[in-house]
Amino acid sequence: HAAPLVLRQLKLELARLCEEHPAAALALVDVLWQDEYLEPRMLAASLLGMVPLQPAGEVRQRIQEWGSADLDVPLLDSLIEEGGQRIRREKPEFWLELVERWLSDLSVQMRVVGLRALLPLVRDRNFENLPRVYRLTSQLVQSGQPELQGDLLQLIQTLAQRSPMETAYYLRQMVSISNNSGTARLVRRCLPFFSEEAQTSLKKALSNRPQPGR
């Protein structure tokens, strides 16, 4: 139950040391991650995002292994948001490879991790490869998997904030090639994210979507 101010000060004090002594920083990160309490593990995630990517595989391996565990949402979000910040900034392709691995996993848990890992990337205005995000998630949108609807909804809302026209076009495509009721349900829930004009075009696509058995 360390105070947030204490944790913030620890991060500030250790940031320079992480930069100067990456091997020692990784050793510290590993020890903190094994702690039973939440605060040391969240500190480990933050410090991981400060370690120089030399080599990048050391950081990526930890994110991949730890992200594949059954983590509480606050810890998972800390690992993704803070632990992955340097990889996303300096080697975004490495991050996309991680995301693709998670999304292609048959486990719902891993797919959720992949969807959550896309959020900070899409929020970053310096990241411009939104078509890659659409391609990575198209199969999940078409599957209509109920367990993923909440995370897909959050991702689509974030995409709509970045590029509403492109995202509306993407959803119309998904509706036109999927007769899954889950896909249609997801798109209906996304309607409030768009302008009236875009909503009209999406509703028209929904009414014209292929029906099962046709």
Backbone hydrogen bonds in HBPLUS format (Angstrom, degrees):
<---DONOR---> <-ACCEPTOR-->    atom                        ^
c    i                          cat <-CA-CA->   ^        H-A-AA   ^      H-
h    n   atom  resd res      DA  || num        DHA   H-A  angle D-A-AA Bond
n    s   type  num  typ     dist DA aas  dist angle  dist       angle   num
A0006-VAL N   A0003-ALA O   2.93 MM   3  5.27 124.9  2.24 107.3 121.3     1
A0007-LEU N   A0003-ALA O   3.13 MM   4  6.55 160.2  2.17 156.2 161.6     2
A0008-ARG N   A0004-PRO O   2.88 MM   4  6.05 156.4  1.93 148.4 155.2     3
A0009-GLN N   A0005-LEU O   3.01 MM   4  6.19 154.1  2.08 141.2 147.8     4
A0010-LEU N   A0006-VAL O   2.93 MM   4  6.21 153.8  2.00 149.5 157.1     5
A0011-LYS N   A0007-LEU O   3.01 MM   4  6.29 158.6  2.06 149.0 153.8     6
A0012-LEU N   A0008-ARG O   3.09 MM   4  6.37 157.9  2.14 146.1 151.8     7
A0013-GLU N   A0009-GLN O   2.94 MM   4  6.17 160.2  1.98 150.9 156.0     8
A0014-LEU N   A0010-LEU O   2.91 MM   4  6.04 151.6  1.99 150.0 157.7     9
A0015-ALA N   A0011-LYS O   2.92 MM   4  5.86 130.8  2.17 144.5 155.3    10
A0018-CYS N   A0014-LEU O   2.88 MM   4  6.12 152.0  1.96 156.9 164.7    11
A0019-GLU N   A0015-ALA O   3.20 MM   4  6.50 151.6  2.28 145.1 152.0    12
A0020-GLU N   A0016-ARG O   3.00 MM   4  6.28 151.4  2.08 146.9 155.1    13
A0021-HIS N   A0017-LEU O   2.76 MM   4  5.69 151.5  1.84 150.0 156.7    14
A0025-ALA N   A0021-HIS O   2.92 MM   4  6.11 152.3  1.99 152.5 161.7    15
A0026-LEU N   A0022-PRO O   2.92 MM   4  6.14 155.4  1.99 148.2 153.3    16
A0027-ALA N   A0023-ALA O   3.09 MM   4  6.37 153.2  2.16 143.6 151.0    17
A0028-LEU N   A0024-ALA O   2.94 MM   4  6.22 153.8  2.01 146.9 153.9    18
A0029-VAL N   A0025-ALA O   2.83 MM   4  6.09 157.6  1.88 149.4 156.1    19
A0030-ASP N   A0026-LEU O   2.95 MM   4  6.18 157.1  2.00 147.6 152.7    20
A0031-VAL N   A0027-ALA O   3.17 MM   4  6.45 155.1  2.24 143.5 149.5    21
A0032-LEU N   A0028-LEU O   2.92 MM   4  6.17 169.0  1.93 158.8 161.6    22
A0033-TRP N   A0029-VAL O   2.92 MM   4  6.05 155.0  1.98 149.9 156.8    23
A0034-GLN N   A0031-VAL O   3.20 MM   3  5.42 135.2  2.41 101.0 112.4    24
A0035-ASP N   A0032-LEU O   3.09 MM   3  5.38 159.3  2.13 108.7 115.3    25
A0042-MET N   A0038-LEU O   2.89 MM   4  6.15 152.9  1.96 157.7 166.5    26
A0043-LEU N   A0039-GLU O   2.90 MM   4  6.12 151.8  1.98 150.1 158.5    27
A0044-ALA N   A0040-PRO O   2.89 MM   4  6.12 146.5  2.00 138.7 147.9    28
A0045-ALA N   A0041-ARG O   3.03 MM   4  6.35 153.2  2.10 143.1 149.2    29
A0046-SER N   A0042-MET O   3.04 MM   4  6.33 156.0  2.10 144.6 150.7    30
A0047-LEU N   A0043-LEU O   2.93 MM   4  6.16 164.6  1.95 154.5 158.2    31
A0048-LEU N   A0044-ALA O   2.93 MM   4  6.08 149.6  2.02 146.4 154.9    32
A0049-GLY N   A0046-SER O   3.15 MM   3  5.40 129.1  2.42 100.1 112.3    33
A0050-MET N   A0047-LEU O   2.88 MM   3  5.07 156.9  1.93 107.3 115.1    34
A0058-GLU N   A0055-PRO O   3.36 MM   3  6.03 152.7  2.44 114.1 119.1    35
A0059-VAL N   A0056-ALA O   3.15 MM   3  5.63 124.2  2.48 110.3 121.9    36
A0060-ARG N   A0056-ALA O   3.00 MM   4  6.24 175.7  2.01 161.1 162.5    37
A0061-GLN N   A0057-GLY O   2.86 MM   4  5.70 158.5  1.91 141.3 146.8    38
A0063-ILE N   A0059-VAL O   3.11 MM   4  6.44 163.6  2.14 155.6 160.1    39
A0064-GLN N   A0060-ARG O   2.89 MM   4  6.07 162.8  1.92 154.6 159.5    40
A0065-GLU N   A0061-GLN O   2.95 MM   4  6.12 166.0  1.97 150.0 153.6    41
A0066-TRP N   A0062-ARG O   2.82 MM   4  5.81 168.4  1.83 153.7 157.5    42
A0067-GLY N   A0063-ILE O   2.82 MM   4  5.57 150.6  1.90 137.4 146.6    43
A0068-SER N   A0064-GLN O   3.20 MM   4  6.16 129.7  2.46 131.2 142.1    44
A0068-SER N   A0065-GLU O   3.24 MM   3  5.26 136.1  2.44  94.2 106.0    45
A0069-ALA N   A0066-TRP O   3.18 MM   3  5.38 160.8  2.22 104.9 110.8    46
A0071-LEU N   A0069-ALA O   3.09 MM   2  5.76 117.6  2.50 110.1  93.7    47
A0076-LEU N   A0072-ASP O   2.91 MM   4  6.13 163.3  1.93 161.3 166.9    48
A0077-ASP N   A0073-VAL O   2.85 MM   4  5.97 168.1  1.87 159.2 162.0    49
A0078-SER N   A0074-PRO O   3.01 MM   4  6.14 148.6  2.11 137.0 145.6    50
A0079-LEU N   A0075-LEU O   2.91 MM   4  6.14 158.0  1.96 148.9 154.6    51
A0080-ILE N   A0076-LEU O   2.94 MM   4  6.19 159.4  1.98 151.9 157.4    52
A0081-GLU N   A0077-ASP O   2.73 MM   4  5.74 167.9  1.74 151.7 155.0    53
A0082-GLU N   A0078-SER O   2.88 MM   4  5.43 148.3  1.98 134.5 144.2    54
A0083-GLY N   A0078-SER O   3.24 MM   5  6.71 156.6  2.30 144.7 151.5    55
A0085-GLN N   A0082-GLU O   3.28 MM   3  5.21 165.0  2.31 103.6 108.1    56
A0088-ARG N   A0084-GLY O   3.00 MM   4  6.16 168.5  2.01 159.8 163.2    57
A0089-ARG N   A0085-GLN O   3.12 MM   4  6.21 149.6  2.21 137.2 145.2    58
A0090-GLU N   A0086-ARG O   2.82 MM   4  5.90 167.9  1.84 155.4 158.7    59
A0091-LYS N   A0087-ILE O   2.69 MM   4  4.93 147.7  1.79 133.3 144.1    60
A0094-PHE N   A0091-LYS O   2.96 MM   3  5.54 132.7  2.19 115.7 126.9    61
A0096-LEU N   A0092-PRO O   2.94 MM   4  6.27 156.6  1.99 151.5 157.9    62
A0097-GLU N   A0093-GLU O   2.96 MM   4  6.18 147.0  2.07 143.6 152.3    63
A0098-LEU N   A0094-PHE O   3.12 MM   4  6.44 151.1  2.20 142.9 150.0    64
A0099-VAL N   A0095-TRP O   2.91 MM   4  6.24 162.8  1.94 152.5 157.2    65
A0100-GLU N   A0096-LEU O   2.86 MM   4  6.03 162.6  1.89 147.4 152.1    66
A0101-ARG N   A0097-GLU O   3.07 MM   4  6.24 151.6  2.15 141.3 148.5    67
A0102-TRP N   A0098-LEU O   3.01 MM   4  6.35 158.1  2.06 153.0 158.7    68
A0103-LEU N   A0099-VAL O   2.85 MM   4  6.08 167.2  1.87 160.1 163.7    69
A0104-SER N   A0100-GLU O   3.03 MM   4  6.02 144.0  2.16 141.3 149.5    70
A0105-ASP N   A0102-TRP O   3.21 MM   3  5.34 155.8  2.27 102.9 110.2    71
A0111-ARG N   A0107-SER O   3.12 MM   4  6.41 156.2  2.18 147.6 154.4    72
A0112-VAL N   A0108-VAL O   2.92 MM   4  6.16 151.7  2.00 152.5 159.9    73
A0113-VAL N   A0109-GLN O   3.14 MM   4  6.46 155.3  2.20 142.6 148.9    74
A0114-GLY N   A0110-MET O   2.96 MM   4  6.29 158.3  2.01 148.0 153.6    75
A0115-LEU N   A0111-ARG O   2.95 MM   4  6.24 157.0  2.01 148.4 153.9    76
A0116-ARG N   A0112-VAL O   2.93 MM   4  6.16 162.1  1.96 154.8 159.5    77
A0117-ALA N   A0113-VAL O   2.85 MM   4  6.02 142.6  1.99 145.8 157.1    78
A0118-LEU N   A0115-LEU O   3.21 MM   3  5.31 145.7  2.33  97.9 107.7    79
A0119-LEU N   A0116-ARG O   3.31 MM   3  5.47 140.1  2.48  99.3 109.2    80
A0122-VAL N   A0118-LEU O   2.95 MM   4  6.20 161.7  1.98 162.2 167.1    81
A0123-ARG N   A0119-LEU O   2.96 MM   4  6.17 153.6  2.03 154.7 162.7    82
A0124-ASP N   A0121-LEU O   3.22 MM   3  5.30 139.0  2.39  97.3 108.4    83
A0127-PHE N   A0124-ASP O   2.97 MM   3  5.51 158.2  2.02 115.5 122.4    84
A0132-ARG N   A0129-ASN O   3.17 MM   3  5.62 135.1  2.39 107.5 117.9    85
A0133-VAL N   A0130-LEU O   2.87 MM   3  5.04 120.0  2.24 103.2 119.0    86
A0134-TYR N   A0130-LEU O   3.01 MM   4  6.42 157.3  2.06 158.3 164.9    87
A0135-ARG N   A0131-PRO O   2.99 MM   4  6.23 159.2  2.03 147.1 152.5    88
A0136-LEU N   A0132-ARG O   2.95 MM   4  6.14 157.6  2.00 146.8 153.0    89
A0137-THR N   A0133-VAL O   3.14 MM   4  6.29 143.7  2.28 146.4 154.7    90
A0138-SER N   A0134-TYR O   3.05 MM   4  5.92 120.8  2.41 144.4 157.3    91
A0140-LEU N   A0137-THR O   3.12 MM   3  5.35 120.1  2.50 102.4 117.1    92
A0141-VAL N   A0137-THR O   3.03 MM   4  6.30 157.0  2.08 158.8 165.6    93
A0142-GLN N   A0138-SER O   2.97 MM   4  6.19 159.7  2.02 150.3 156.0    94
A0143-SER N   A0139-GLN O   2.95 MM   4  6.05 133.8  2.17 135.7 147.7    95
A0148-LEU N   A0145-GLN O   3.06 MM   3  5.66 156.2  2.12 118.9 126.0    96
A0149-GLN N   A0146-PRO O   3.22 MM   3  5.35 160.8  2.26 107.4 113.1    97
A0152-LEU N   A0148-LEU O   2.88 MM   4  6.01 161.8  1.91 162.2 168.4    98
A0153-LEU N   A0149-GLN O   2.84 MM   4  5.92 154.6  1.91 147.3 154.5    99
A0154-GLN N   A0150-GLY O   3.12 MM   4  6.37 156.6  2.18 142.8 148.3   100
A0155-LEU N   A0151-ASP O   3.03 MM   4  6.24 157.3  2.08 144.9 151.1   101
A0156-ILE N   A0152-LEU O   2.84 MM   4  6.04 165.5  1.86 155.0 158.8   102
A0157-GLN N   A0153-LEU O   2.96 MM   4  6.12 155.6  2.02 147.0 153.8   103
A0158-THR N   A0154-GLN O   3.11 MM   4  6.34 154.2  2.18 142.0 148.5   104
A0159-LEU N   A0155-LEU O   2.86 MM   4  6.19 155.1  1.92 150.9 158.5   105
A0160-ALA N   A0156-ILE O   2.78 MM   4  5.96 154.3  1.85 148.6 155.8   106
A0161-GLN N   A0157-GLN O   3.06 MM   4  6.32 140.9  2.22 139.9 149.7   107
A0162-ARG N   A0158-THR O   3.17 MM   4  6.46 143.8  2.30 140.1 149.4   108
A0162-ARG N   A0159-LEU O   3.11 MM   3  5.08 121.5  2.47  93.2 107.8   109
A0163-SER N   A0159-LEU O   2.76 MM   4  5.94 174.1  1.76 163.1 164.4   110
A0167-THR N   A0163-SER O   2.97 MM   4  6.05 157.4  2.02 154.9 162.0   111
A0168-ALA N   A0164-PRO O   2.92 MM   4  6.01 157.8  1.97 147.2 153.0   112
A0169-TYR N   A0165-MET O   3.02 MM   4  6.21 157.8  2.07 145.7 151.9   113
A0170-TYR N   A0166-GLU O   2.98 MM   4  6.21 154.8  2.05 141.8 148.9   114
A0171-LEU N   A0167-THR O   2.99 MM   4  6.28 157.4  2.04 149.2 154.3   115
A0172-ARG N   A0168-ALA O   2.97 MM   4  6.25 154.4  2.04 147.9 155.1   116
A0173-GLN N   A0169-TYR O   3.00 MM   4  6.31 153.6  2.08 148.9 156.0   117
A0174-MET N   A0170-TYR O   3.01 MM   4  6.34 157.5  2.06 148.1 154.2   118
A0175-VAL N   A0171-LEU O   2.96 MM   4  6.20 159.9  2.00 151.7 156.4   119
A0176-SER N   A0172-ARG O   2.98 MM   4  6.13 149.5  2.07 143.4 151.9   120
A0177-ILE N   A0173-GLN O   3.23 MM   4  6.48 134.1  2.45 147.6 157.5   121
A0183-THR N   A0180-ASN O   3.16 MM   3  5.44 129.7  2.43 102.4 114.1   122
A0184-ALA N   A0180-ASN O   3.37 MM   4  6.80 161.7  2.41 150.3 154.0   123
A0185-ARG N   A0181-SER O   2.91 MM   4  6.12 154.4  1.98 145.8 153.4   124
A0186-LEU N   A0182-GLY O   2.97 MM   4  6.13 155.0  2.03 141.9 148.3   125
A0187-VAL N   A0183-THR O   3.01 MM   4  6.29 163.0  2.04 153.8 157.7   126
A0188-ARG N   A0184-ALA O   2.99 MM   4  6.22 158.4  2.04 148.5 154.4   127
A0189-ARG N   A0185-ARG O   3.12 MM   4  6.37 152.4  2.20 144.8 151.8   128
A0190-CYS N   A0186-LEU O   3.12 MM   4  6.40 126.0  2.42 137.6 152.2   129
A0190-CYS N   A0187-VAL O   2.99 MM   3  4.94 135.6  2.19  95.7 108.9   130
A0191-LEU N   A0188-ARG O   3.27 MM   3  5.39 155.2  2.33 102.5 109.5   131
A0193-PHE N   A0190-CYS O   2.93 MM   3  5.68 162.0  1.96 129.5 135.4   132
A0194-PHE N   A0191-LEU O   3.10 MM   3  5.84 170.2  2.11 129.6 130.8   133
A0199-GLN N   A0195-SER O   2.84 MM   4  6.08 156.9  1.89 152.7 160.2   134
A0200-THR N   A0196-GLU O   2.95 MM   4  6.17 154.6  2.02 146.9 153.0   135
A0201-SER N   A0197-GLU O   3.16 MM   4  6.51 157.5  2.21 146.9 152.1   136
A0202-LEU N   A0198-ALA O   2.95 MM   4  6.20 151.5  2.04 148.0 156.2   137
A0203-LYS N   A0199-GLN O   2.86 MM   4  6.08 158.3  1.90 153.0 158.9   138
A0204-LYS N   A0200-THR O   2.99 MM   4  6.21 153.5  2.07 145.3 152.6   139
A0205-ALA N   A0201-SER O   3.05 MM   4  6.27 154.1  2.12 139.3 146.1   140
A0206-LEU N   A0202-LEU O   2.89 MM   4  6.16 149.9  1.98 145.7 154.4   141
A0207-SER N   A0203-LYS O   2.96 MM   4  6.25 151.7  2.04 146.1 153.1   142
A0208-ASN N   A0204-LYS O   3.08 MM   4  6.29 135.5  2.28 141.3 153.1   143
A0209-ARG N   A0206-LEU O   3.38 MM   3  5.15 163.2  2.41  97.8 102.5   144
A0214-ARG N   A0211-GLN O   3.16 MM   3  5.78 160.1  2.20 140.5 141.2   145
